[in-house]
Amino acid sequence: MKREDIYAPSDEIVARDIEGELIIVPLTAGIGDMEDELFTLNDSGRAIWEKLDGNKSVDDIISELSEQYEAEPGEIGKDVTGLLEELLKRKIISRKK
């Protein structure tokens, strides 16, 4: 994963807010985790997810979250890239550029 890459939610999932929890549901087989058809994100994951608009690079997301949470970019960067790598592996997001 490169920091200049741009990602967005896959067209093969639906994400819904249900009682304050973000639930991601695959629409086709092979998306997500075979053992758990639903994927949920904690508050940190949700903050990252909300920035995945298909226009912002990984660096842009890290920068915005660092300012928003007044945290070091290195610390935020590990969280962002870790989650994005997991979502990409599960085909929940896709690379746009």
Number of C-alpha atoms within 10 A of each C-alpha: 12 9 13 12 16 21 22 22 22 18 13 16 17 13 16 13 10 8 7 8 13 18 16 19 19 21 14 10 10 12 21 23 15 10 6 8 14 14 16 15 15 9 12 13 15 15 15 21 22 11 19 20 13 16 14 19 21 22 18 16 22 26 17 16 21 17 11 10 9 10 13 13 17 12 11 21 19 12 16 22 19 12 17 23 14 13 19 19 14 17 20 24 23 20 14 15 12
